[in-house]
Amino acid sequence: MNIPENLKYTRDHEWIADDGRVGVTDYAQESLGDVVFVELPEVGREIKIGEAFGVVESVKSVSDLYSPVEGTVKAVNENLKDTPELINQDPYTRGWIIQVDVKNLGTDLLDAKSYQQQVEGE
């Protein structure tokens, strides 16, 4: 399982990068199975920590996406509209979902080591 050291993680299996890009973890995409659709929010939408901002649909299930931060959506990954499987293929680079202009990181984010311990406990 790939858990990059340079990201922060939520207990709900989302990640956030220093530049505000948000996506789902390798663990999450593996649990979901083949991703077939991603519902993206509108650019300019204000989101709060823990708020659902979109949906990932796979052959197994439909899952809400939860924001790890508070801020404004400044970009969405348009490539996911035609190739949602990028989330399975490359969840941390080409499979990012949104980019947020972060106002508040919150206090519940995990570092890579803590996130790995959580996943191993599940």
Secondary structure, DSSP 8 states (H G I E B T S, - for coil): ----TT-EE-TTSEEE-TTSEEEE-HHHHHHH-SEEEEE---TT-EE-TT-EEEEEEESS-EEEEE-SSEEEEEEE-THHHH-TTHHHH-TTTTT--EEEEEEE--S--B-HHHHHHHHHH-
